[in-house]
Amino acid sequence: MAKTNPTLGPNSGKIGELVYYTRFGKEFVRRKAEAFNDCKSEAQLRQRALFKAMQKTSSLYGSALQRGLTKYAHSQGHTEANEFSRLNKGCFAYVDGKVTVDYSALQLACGPIPPVSFVTCHADGHHIELSFEADLAYDGARPDDVVHIYVVSPQAEVCMLIISVERQMEHVVFDLPDLGNEVVSARNIPFYLYAIVESSNTASIPTLSADEKKAKKLHRNISRRVSNSIFISVITVE
């Protein structure tokens, strides 16, 4: 059933062979997909497994993507999840019925701000010390740019902004999140560290939770100015 507006016509739903939907505040229409023969071929199973893994991974990295990919995705007419899949499809491999992910190659942000270069990463248990070069020689690099450090644990399904410092600091110290004794004792937990550099002018814009984004569908964080994401290191806590 389609929802209709007396003056504007159908807004969403199906009418006959046509399907109406809204994206980025604009209405679109497409023809309803025809029935297909699901033969569950190797190619179909491979594609479904890859698609499921991409969607699950993009959901895990959601808070980082909202900061790093929203503006770029919006400019391409895509959602963050769709843009993430497009940029990172080469990081997912299907072998012997299983999907593997190259987390170190994932791209979480796209933008013109110059990145920083990480020099050292020292881990003492959960205590982490990082040093990086401000790279102020790059055109557009400013000392007050903000370097956001994200910590991600795919096994524990955790992605969080752990700390933010100015580019000119060139050093950051923090503790990895405590995942709880039950999770940690089950197996060694790898933590993947990423950085996104953002202009100080937009760094204070808050990101939204999933419920907040659902309530504010037109909120796109389109003002953010960021760098490409930087993979720093993977830390395994025994």
Phi, psi and omega in degrees: 000138180262146171270131185238157175241128185303329183261327185260347181091196185294138179256322181202154178107188184253139169228106183064236180267005183252143178239124180258140178207164183239134177220130181053035177081002180246146181269140178228161177223142177218163178280140180298136181296139177283158177297147181230161181270111181273090182270357179052049178288168179300321180295320179294315180297321179297313182295320180294319180296318179295316181297316180298318180294320179296317180294319179294319181291318178296326177293320178299316184272015189309314183293325177288321180293325179298324177282319191263335187243347187303309183297316181294315180298318180298321180294336178266358182077025183242166168275167177300318182296317179294319180291323177300315180297319181295318183286331191243015182300332178287350180272356182248129181234140180249112183225126177053042176080005180235150178256129174249149183238129174271088185295333182288342182258359182296141177253116185255350184208149175223127179181171188273351183292133178297138179281184173247165179248118180278133186258310182225151174221109182247126180243131174234088188067235178275352183272124186238136172236128179237144171231146182214162177265135183293334179054046182288351178288339179292139177296126180097351178281131180238145181297334181266008170303149183256129177260113179266129177254121177253139176245128184231132174235098181300322181296320180269359180057051180237130171221119183213147171283115188267326181194154176226132179224160176287151180304322185290348180291320177059016180201141180213141180230134180200169176248139175295151181294146177276113184273358180097147185298324183295318181291313184294321184288340183291324183189167174293133185253117175276136174248128177259130182253131179229158177228142173230124178267135183226146176299140180297338181292333183244354185296336182278353179293124182287150169270161184252148172288170180300320180292322179293320178295323179295323180283336181236073189297333183270358178285117186237000182051041188283357180270351186295141175238112187229174173263174165295153180287154180237124172279129184264301184188167171244130182244127177254120179262120183277000000 
